[in-house]
Amino acid sequence: MVTWPARIAEGLSVTLRHLFRRPVTVQYPEVKRPPKARFRGRHHLRRYENGLERCIGCALCAAACPADAIFVEAGENTNEARYSPGERYARVYEINLLRCIFCGYCEDACPTNAIVLGHDYELAFYERGENIYTKAMLLDPPPSPELATPQADPEGRFAHRAILPEGLTTRFGDPMKG
């Protein structure tokens, strides 16, 4: 027959075992856990080793996106200004992170593997307009500065300016605009 002191000792042994275990909690801002290999984070537009952009402006990623979060406007490459190896390049490339569901369909649809979902997971923003990632924000830096493809970052479908009452301006996506 088990007496009450034995039951108390058994309960205390469980408590003492948990007392000396490593804590499960990670102190997040100071200690960051690396994400798993299949994690889908922030989008990146990749470049070739020679500095040219991989994106050819085909907009297959935008067609594959179930949330309609990607906007691509193609431009023609010229001999004077070459941005990608093909005939066209993405003149405007925008991703609306408020709409994006990080499904990875854009990554699967891209014929040149230009867009990839990286391992960056800190995507918080203070203003609603900061959720629009433009081509300049998405494009990986060139391997060397002289290989860069500098261009103006024109505003596209999501990043247009809207005038609000009292003269305030903000950036937001307009689903009614083309």
C-alpha angles and dihedrals in degrees: 000000000000114000128213095256089057091052092049090049090050091052092047091050090058090049093048092049091055091044093064098042122106112267117256094210117097117207092233110202093044099036118039122192115222111244122245120266095257095047115129113214136150119350122251130193108217131213134212120251090259091059099255118133117253094215112097096185096247092139093217088133090057091048092050095048109105092197095050089233098140127076120188126180115185127218131192121255117228131193090251095049114030117173102163135018094250132071092266138037135191104271090178122024120172135167122196105212092194088066099035115104094188092236095147096230090126089056092050094047097051110104094199098041088241098144120054133170108235133197099263109122104168098097102145119135135187100216128043092236093062091072092078109092111200128201092264090056095045101043116098114234116262119258089249131011095244090059093059120123101218117198139151115266103231118200114253138187098306103033101055120130121251124193114226129195117289090027096286116148130200138166119244141144119266110206092194095059117091 
